[in-house]
């Protein structure tokens, strides 16, 4: 920036002619010091700074006149020899301490040389002497701006404008300071910028509007209004820029990627960024991050990872980008890489930071976000115990942080404690009632608690306020899937010795559920078909019927009527089941049937049916363990009464991001009132088993996944009159999830056990298909 009017003699109208004349004279008298001094001044005024310095440096040690020395200093500054210029200006000041033009030149040269501390000290001295001098104010303002103190510079430029309203340099400086402060619109109102500068400021103005749209919206009823306005301005600016303005057109295209990403028009953001790359444009970090965000939203995490890493390579230790990279790595199922990324973010973020002018340190918000992400990483890896411990510790330090309360509630919900989760969500809601994510979580916990009457109104309110919010849209799709039609079909085949179960046993279950009506009710149509080869021949049990289910709050009640269709019995079945969950950890159940499926299929060959009733209950500590007890009675039509008790237990042994190991136990005992019957009917028996089950998430891509489950069991079976013997069991199961609606399970099993003293083996194969959402 050149500052005129600082006491420098004005350049003559015919400076070039004067310089040419002096050049000719110097050729004749090269050793004439006075002539050389005049030529240095003339060359600098004519803009030939290189020639001025050449003449000066031939005899730099000479005691030049002050005007000549100052002209050489200005020439050195114009030639970007800032340190040399500062030294020459200081030499002028040594000989004439009150020469203001030299003081101003020295301050500006020091700023340009990078010595901002010394430059600002000189500027402070200038400001103490300014009086009514607009020139010195301009020099001090320039130093402030070069030092990054744009607000201070703007204040000085405005003071200079008050003293010299027609000063173009004051207007240019104020415009530059406003642009640096992000006030491009105000900058455009300062003076008359040249066409190229106006194009740059117009592009700046649009870029700032796009970035402001990322902050809290001014219109709560339309959170994307500012972003839409910014995109419209970006498109208008791009259309107005001439083809020759290649730099500004490129900037405008890059900023447009940000606007599209903010509007969640992610496919368009991806296309716009890809077009820039294909055109050979170098993408700055902020565009790479916006593009990566779009790809992550489009569920292409591996492509997003590459872009986040490129952005971090260009601008390391950007916590916001590191956390985005971590989430992309999580969605790519690379938990180890996500942990490394998060550890790096925590390492370079100390818990406390210091702000200028404050004695007390301030909490580092980036560190706090990284620590929250560490807890979420544990939760995403199914280490809910660790996540709970981390979040509760963070809440102790910052109880008013909404996101901590909300994430802890989510962990409680996943651990099987919906009431505890709801209480925590209410705390979060008291801190930030309008948070969309929190309101979505409240819908989820109300569904888990069976408060279905609250879901639709809450979801409609969210859709009215944030119709384009992707999580709102997904919640709607999930809710509509679950409350809509439900379809299940299952097929089971077993082969083994015919003495107990029958050989070549097979069964099929089909159920169709209507959409939810009146918030809590659903009608089902069901069919059951069962066949087996027993020693006496083939036996079947077929039945079809209607059911009604009512689920509200802690109560889940079902009633069904079935009509037999196999010819072995004409007894119609009426069944009822009740389950009550009065607390997060406890549940109780009861069920009864007038023609129970628990009756042995071989007994049905002889026309024997049974009525059953059962009471059950359970305690669920958390996702890590549970215990259940079942007591049942089966009254068979041949007069036999079978009483049974069973207990099951599970305890988690190992939790890793894709693998869980559980220790399981089963114990059961039964007794029969008749000793003789045409079906397996021990007077007393008992079984005790211990097993290990593994649940391996073999593959997952968002809503699609494959889980493999394997279990092995060993134990002892005791039967009165035959003593005890070993039992072995093994099961393998695959479960495919296809989006939020479809799931397919299939597997096989094998077990070996003694019955009536004879060891028998059995092989089983099953498959089930489900269509419809989950609660």
Buried (B, 14 or more C-beta within 10 A) or exposed (E): BEBEBBBBEEBEEEBBEBBEBBBEBBEEEEEEBEBBBBBBBBBBBBBBBEBBBEBBEEEEEEEBBBBBBBBBBBBBBBBEBBBBBBBBBBBBBEBBEEBBBBBBBBBBBBBBBEBBEBBBEBBEBBBEEBEEBBBBBBBBBBBBBBBEBBEBBBBBBBBBBEBBEEBEBBBBBBBBBBBBBBBBBBBBEBBEBEEEBBBBBBBBBBBBBBBEBBEEBEEEEBBBEBBBBBBEBBBEBBEEBEEEBEEBBBBBBBBBBBBBBBBBBBEBBBBBBEEBEEEEBEBEBBBBBBBBBBBBBBEBBEBBBEBBBBBBEBEEEBBEBBBBBBBBBBBBBBBEBBBEBBEBBBEEBEEEBEEEEEEEEEEBEBBBBBBBBBBBBBBBBBBBBBBBBBBEEBBEEBEEBBBBBBBBBBBBBBBBBBBBBBEBBEBBBEBBEEBBBBBBBBBBBBBBBBBBEBBBEBBEEBBEBBEEBEEBEEBBBBBBBBBBBBBBBBBBBBBBBBBBBBBBBBBBBBBBBBBBEEBBBBEBEBBBBBBBBBEEEEBBBBBBBEBBBBBBBBBBBBBBBBBBBBEBBEBEBEBBBBBBBEEBBEBBBBBBBBBBBBBBBBBBBBEBBBBBBBBBBBBBBBBBBBBBBBBBBBBBBBEBEBBBBBBBBBEBEEBEBBBBBBBBBBBBBBBBEEEEBBBBBBBEBBBBBBBBBBBBBEEBEEBEBBBBBBBBBBBBBBBEEBEBBEBBBBBBBBBBBEEBBBBBBBBBBBBBBBBEEEEBEBEBBBBBBBBBBEE
